[in-house]
Amino acid sequence: MIQTTAVFATTVDGKISAVDRKAHREPDKADQAHVEFQASLADLYLLGAGTLRSEGGTLLIRNPELLAMRAARNQSPQPITCIVSQSLRIPTDLSFFSQPIERWIFTTEASLKAAAGSPLLNLAEVIPVGEQEIDWDYGYAVLAERGIKQVAALGGGSLNADLLKAKKLDMMWVTIWPTLFGGKEAPTAIEGDGYDPKQAPILELLETRQISSELFLQYRIHYRDKSG
Ligand SMILES: NC(=O)c1ccc[n+]([C@@H]2O[C@H](COP(=O)([O-])OP(=O)(O)OC[C@H]3O[C@@H](n4cnc5c(N)ncnc54)[C@H](OP(=O)(O)O)[C@@H]3O)[C@@H](O)[C@H]2O)c1
């Protein structure tokens, strides 16, 4: 059984980045340490191609204690990063491709066929999981076959929405940044088509922590059946 935890941060007005998606935020040590700890528990990260294109790379575990804990659990020093991309339009000069990690890409059969000969195919293991669209049941069967037990879903909002729709997210850790980004075009934590409130997932609050004006909230996700 694979356990998947989404780990993300939003402003109080629900924005996971500003309108300018590449705009840098001031360093936030408490949140960085929290995210690094949660990420260090994972065998594999799922990361949307949009986030990779905005950020250029994946999260590296650097804290020696967390690296020692991974070694004690027989995990590789860094979790595998599995990018999710329909288009396979991922620039090959991103720093991601020189990070000391194992790189996988989930895509579709159709996209893989269209990308024949692309240099991307030499830089990561490209795994088709679905014909025209990502099939998450199949994708998760591939992960299970490869021994993955703990997944951290590191965003962004499109990937989160799709994993929720496929009922693959079990838990969420949400950091509430004490600020407001505003802006209709600024991305939110859950994009996609949205929910009828009667069918929206229900969140059970398991833990809260406060550091200064920042909140860290852990939720278990309960899905409803179609009748809501
Ligand atoms: N605050 C936080 O915690 C946090 C966390 C993560 C990201 N972010 C921010 O969020 C922004 C990115 O948002 P985004 O909406 O672009 O998010 P995203 O989910 O990272 O990227 C969307 C792209 O990922 C691929 N993708 C995702 N799910 C897919 C699926 N089921 N099937 C096929 N392809 C799929 C597609 O790539 P292709 O276009 O290649 O097909 C899609 O265009 C960035 O500004 C990033 O910095 C913030």
The ligand as a Gaussian input file, in Angstrom:
#p B3LYP/6-31G(d) Opt

LIG

0 1
 N        3.785000      26.914000      -2.521000
 C        4.048000      25.665000      -2.780000
 O        4.100000      24.820000      -1.886000
 C        4.268000      25.230000      -4.205000
 C        4.505000      23.882000      -4.477000
 C        4.686000      23.502000      -5.793000
 C        4.611000      24.428000      -6.806000
 N        4.389000      25.718000      -6.505000
 C        4.273000      26.710000      -7.586000
 O        3.159000      26.359000      -8.399000
 C        3.417000      26.823000      -9.717000
 C        3.207000      25.696000     -10.731000
 O        1.854000      25.435000     -10.818000
 P        1.225000      24.557000     -12.001000
 O       -0.254000      24.606000     -11.897000
 O        1.909000      24.861000     -13.294000
 O        1.576000      23.184000     -11.502000
 P        2.133000      21.770000     -11.836000
 O        1.090000      20.795000     -11.382000
 O        3.473000      21.700000     -11.225000
 O        2.350000      21.675000     -13.405000
 C        1.361000      21.487000     -14.340000
 C        1.967000      20.688000     -15.451000
 O        2.386000      19.407000     -14.928000
 C        2.054000      18.388000     -15.830000
 N        0.994000      17.584000     -15.212000
 C        0.504000      17.715000     -13.960000
 N       -0.425000      16.757000     -13.745000
 C       -0.501000      16.052000     -14.873000
 C       -1.269000      14.945000     -15.296000
 N       -2.140000      14.364000     -14.482000
 N       -1.123000      14.482000     -16.544000
 C       -0.233000      15.042000     -17.374000
 N        0.531000      16.091000     -17.049000
 C        0.393000      16.578000     -15.813000
 C        1.628000      19.086000     -17.096000
 O        2.871000      19.309000     -17.749000
 P        3.095000      19.490000     -19.300000
 O        2.670000      20.916000     -19.559000
 O        4.552000      19.271000     -19.491000
 O        2.235000      18.496000     -20.004000
 C        1.021000      20.377000     -16.574000
 O        1.030000      21.431000     -17.519000
 C        4.824000      27.339000      -9.744000
 O        4.804000      28.725000      -9.592000
 C        5.447000      26.706000      -8.517000
 O        6.521000      27.435000      -8.012000
 C        4.217000      26.143000      -5.233000

